[in-house]
């Protein structure tokens, strides 16, 4: 068992979240920088079976160090010693990152200004103070504005820039030493045109249904959780390359409510017409009308979790419901799993956990999400 004092000394901002001290959440501090991290240990506290999650900055910083991290997980005796070694790895990663920050030659700046003028200053949304990063803007055929961030290398244009954008598919840049910002912008426009139909479909869903998740959809988001009724919703995953085909559908709610909906979907699936939008097809196939945004009180759809008494737990909202029609209490999946696991009568079959509902004492089930040890 680890020493609490040694762990506090190493990471005072990393705190246990339960009495068993199997869940830790907080920050690891290196070179006056704080990085968010969450650690879930098995009941025997063996690090080799631990699950780690971290912020995207830490994940990017540890690129190339994954094998070292996995080795330390296998050899460290406790969490305190592992955190000490993780901090050492992070210090090395930060020093290596800073070593690459070399000022580019003068011709870099002249070439960049020339490229911006060739593209047009009106298409430039932002440029960093060190001229290493530019953000370009473009509109798709429906008038939606999109941004692409271009990280330039010190040997630009001989080195390929790193591009990132809020897209549901990867942006693959075609580049040569004769390429320039105008080429990036043209390829970006072509990508936007290929995704126009996808965004048209998603915008229709956002405008004409009550979307529970995500709360503020990004252009890269392919999932929508749509309210159907009280504690009943439909989770869809749309293929951005084929946005009018039948999406992956998952009904969330009590079995006595969602089972008939699943049966209707299976029975009417042959009626799906790719000439129409997903929303139009869902209405026809499921034989329902979706509640419009603002048509009902928010409380009708956003009931708090019956265990933690909050609606949002980090990014998650309640997606588990007691199957007893007289109860129907919603829960976060994580809350319900922890509750059921703590019951003496808890049973588990594969990844399904069985126990008693904390409200009506009827049999309640949820699933255990197996996580592979490592950063995700």
ZAMARGU-4260 file (C-alpha; in steps of 0.2 Angstrom, whole numbers, plus 5000, padded with zeros to 4 digits):
<rodrens>
0) 5000/5000/5000 | 5006/5017/4996 | 5011/5030/5008 | 4998/5044/5008 | 5011/5057/5014
5) 5023/5053/5000 | 5009/5054/4987 | 5004/5071/4994 | 5022/5077/4993 | 5023/5072/4975
10) 5006/5078/4969 | 4997/5088/4982 | 4983/5092/4969 | 4979/5074/4966 | 4966/5069/4978
15) 4957/5052/4982 | 4939/5052/4976 | 4932/5037/4987 | 4936/5029/5004 | 4945/5014/4996
20) 4957/5026/4987 | 4955/5017/4971 | 4950/5033/4961 | 4961/5049/4961 | 4957/5065/4951
25) 4967/5081/4950 | 4983/5089/4943 | 5001/5084/4941 | 5012/5099/4942 | 5029/5100/4932
30) 5039/5116/4929 | 5025/5127/4936 | 5012/5119/4924 | 4997/5110/4929 | 4990/5095/4919
35) 4974/5086/4923 | 4974/5068/4927 | 4962/5054/4933 | 4968/5037/4939 | 4957/5022/4943
40) 4965/5008/4952 | 4958/4990/4954 | 4953/4985/4972 | 4971/4977/4974 | 4979/4993/4969
45) 4990/4985/4956 | 4996/4998/4944 | 4997/4986/4929 | 4978/4985/4929 | 4976/5004/4932
50) 4966/5015/4920 | 4973/5033/4917 | 4965/5048/4908 | 4972/5065/4905 | 4970/5081/4897
55) 4974/5083/4879 | 4990/5094/4883 | 4997/5080/4893 | 4993/5067/4880 | 5001/5077/4867
60) 5017/5080/4878 | 5019/5061/4881 | 5018/5057/4863 | 5033/5045/4860 | 5035/5041/4879
65) 5020/5028/4880 | 5032/5013/4881 | 5041/5021/4895 | 5025/5024/4904 | 5019/5007/4902
70) 5036/5000/4909 | 5035/5010/4924 | 5017/5005/4927 | 5023/4987/4928 | 5038/4990/4939
75) 5033/5003/4951 | 5027/4997/4968 | 5014/5010/4972 | 5006/5026/4965 | 5017/5038/4974
80) 5033/5030/4966 | 5025/5030/4949 | 5020/5048/4950 | 5038/5053/4954 | 5044/5044/4939
85) 5030/5052/4928 | 5035/5069/4934 | 5053/5065/4928 | 5047/5059/4911 | 5037/5075/4909
90) 5052/5086/4914 | 5062/5078/4900 | 5047/5079/4888 | 5046/5098/4892 | 5064/5101/4890
95) 5064/5092/4873 | 5049/5102/4867 | 5058/5118/4872 | 5074/5113/4863 | 5064/5113/4846
100) 5059/5131/4848 | 5072/5138/4837 | 5069/5155/4828 | 5067/5153/4809 | 5078/5161/4796
105) 5073/5179/4789 | 5067/5171/4773 | 5054/5162/4783 | 5045/5178/4787 | 5046/5186/4769
110) 5039/5170/4762 | 5025/5169/4774 | 5020/5188/4771 | 5021/5184/4752 | 5010/5169/4754
115) 4997/5179/4765 | 4996/5192/4752 | 4994/5179/4738 | 4980/5171/4748 | 4971/5187/4753
120) 4972/5196/4770 | 4953/5194/4771 | 4955/5175/4773 | 4967/5177/4788 | 4958/5175/4805
125) 4973/5175/4816 | 4992/5175/4817 | 5002/5171/4832 | 5015/5184/4839 | 5030/5173/4834
130) 5022/5170/4816 | 5023/5151/4819 | 5004/5149/4818 | 4991/5156/4807 | 4972/5153/4807
135) 4963/5154/4790 | 4944/5156/4788 | 4933/5149/4774 | 4914/5147/4771 | 4905/5132/4765
140) 4891/5133/4752 | 4878/5135/4766 | 4887/5150/4773 | 4894/5142/4788 | 4911/5149/4793
145) 4925/5137/4797 | 4943/5139/4803 | 4959/5129/4800 | 4974/5131/4811 | 4991/5130/4802
150) 5007/5127/4812 | 5022/5131/4801 | 5039/5123/4803 | 5055/5133/4804 | 5060/5127/4786
155) 5043/5132/4778 | 5038/5129/4764 | 5051/5115/4763 | 5043/5106/4778 | 5025/5101/4778
160) 5014/5112/4790 | 5003/5104/4803 | 4985/5108/4800 | 4970/5105/4812 | 4952/5110/4810
165) 4935/5106/4818 | 4931/5092/4806 | 4922/5075/4808 | 4936/5067/4797 | 4954/5069/4796
170) 4961/5083/4785 | 4975/5075/4774 | 4986/5089/4767 | 4994/5086/4750 | 5010/5096/4750
175) 5026/5100/4741 | 5040/5113/4742 | 5031/5123/4730 | 5015/5124/4740 | 5009/5139/4750
180) 4995/5144/4761 | 4983/5146/4746 | 4985/5127/4742 | 4980/5124/4760 | 4965/5135/4759
185) 4959/5127/4742 | 4961/5110/4749 | 4951/5115/4765 | 4937/5122/4754 | 4936/5106/4745
190) 4935/5096/4761 | 4921/5108/4767 | 4911/5105/4751 | 4912/5086/4753 | 4905/5088/4771
195) 4891/5100/4767 | 4878/5087/4767 | 4883/5080/4783 | 4882/5098/4792 | 4865/5101/4783
200) 4859/5085/4791 | 4866/5089/4808 | 4860/5107/4808 | 4842/5101/4804 | 4843/5089/4819
205) 4850/5103/4831 | 4836/5115/4825 | 4821/5104/4825 | 4824/5092/4840 | 4828/5093/4858
210) 4847/5088/4858 | 4852/5083/4876 | 4870/5079/4871 | 4882/5086/4867 | 4877/5103/4875
215) 4886/5113/4862 | 4890/5102/4847 | 4906/5106/4838 | 4907/5104/4819 | 4917/5088/4822
220) 4903/5080/4832 | 4895/5065/4824 | 4884/5060/4839 | 4867/5067/4845 | 4857/5061/4859
225) 4839/5067/4855 | 4825/5068/4868 | 4809/5057/4864 | 4800/5059/4880 | 4802/5059/4899
230) 4818/5050/4903 | 4818/5042/4885 | 4830/5047/4872 | 4838/5041/4856 | 4857/5041/4853
235) 4863/5042/4835 | 4880/5041/4827 | 4880/5048/4809 | 4893/5043/4796 | 4900/5060/4789
240) 4904/5051/4773 | 4886/5044/4771 | 4876/5057/4781 | 4859/5051/4774 | 4861/5033/4777
245) 4853/5024/4793 | 4864/5029/4807 | 4869/5019/4822 | 4854/5020/4834 | 4854/5017/4853
250) 4838/5020/4863 | 4841/5025/4881 | 4828/5023/4895 | 4818/5010/4904 | 4815/4993/4894
255) 4796/4994/4895 | 4797/5010/4885 | 4812/5008/4873 | 4808/4990/4868 | 4793/4994/4858
260) 4803/5008/4849 | 4817/4995/4845 | 4804/4984/4838 | 4796/4997/4827 | 4814/5002/4821
265) 4817/4984/4816 | 4800/4982/4808 | 4801/4998/4798 | 4819/4998/4794 | 4816/4994/4775
270) 4806/5011/4774 | 4822/5021/4776 | 4824/5032/4760 | 4842/5039/4758 | 4834/5053/4747
275) 4827/5061/4763 | 4836/5068/4778 | 4840/5057/4793 | 4827/5067/4804 | 4813/5065/4791
280) 4817/5046/4790 | 4818/5044/4809 | 4800/5052/4810 | 4793/5040/4797 | 4802/5024/4802
285) 4799/5026/4821 | 4781/5034/4818 | 4784/5048/4831 | 4786/5066/4832 | 4802/5073/4841
290) 4799/5087/4854 | 4804/5104/4847 | 4817/5114/4857 | 4809/5124/4870 | 4792/5116/4867
295) 4792/5109/4885 | 4800/5113/4902 | 4818/5108/4902 | 4815/5098/4918 | 4805/5086/4908
300) 4821/5080/4900 | 4835/5085/4912 | 4831/5076/4928 | 4845/5075/4940 | 4854/5059/4944
305) 4846/5050/4959 | 4863/5046/4967 | 4874/5061/4965 | 4859/5073/4963 | 4866/5083/4949
310) 4862/5083/4930 | 4880/5084/4923 | 4894/5074/4930 | 4909/5080/4921 | 4903/5079/4903
315) 4890/5065/4906 | 4872/5067/4909 | 4860/5053/4916 | 4859/5039/4904 | 4853/5024/4915
320) 4835/5022/4921 | 4827/5010/4933 | 4817/4998/4923 | 4802/4997/4935 | 4788/5008/4927
325) 4783/5014/4944 | 4800/5021/4947 | 4810/5026/4932 | 4823/5036/4941 | 4838/5041/4930
330) 4856/5039/4935 | 4873/5042/4928 | 4881/5026/4922 | 4896/5029/4933 | 4886/5033/4949
335) 4874/5018/4946 | 4889/5006/4944 | 4898/5012/4960 | 4881/5010/4969 | 4878/4993/4963
340) 4896/4987/4966 | 4895/4993/4984 | 4880/4982/4988 | 4882/4965/4997 | 4870/4957/4985
345) 4879/4964/4969 | 4881/4951/4955 | 4891/4952/4939 | 4889/4942/4923 | 4902/4947/4910
350) 4901/4966/4910 | 4884/4967/4916 | 4882/4972/4935 | 4866/4967/4944 | 4859/4975/4960
355) 4845/4984/4969 | 4839/5001/4964 | 4842/5014/4978 | 4824/5020/4976 | 4813/5005/4973
360) 4824/4991/4978 | 4819/4982/4962 | 4833/4973/4951 | 4843/4986/4942 | 4857/4983/4930
365) 4871/4993/4922 | 4887/4988/4912 | 4905/4989/4917 | 4916/4998/4905 | 4932/4989/4904
370) 4947/5001/4902 | 4964/4996/4895 | 4978/5003/4906 | 4986/5017/4898 | 4983/5036/4893
375) 4967/5039/4883
</rodrens>
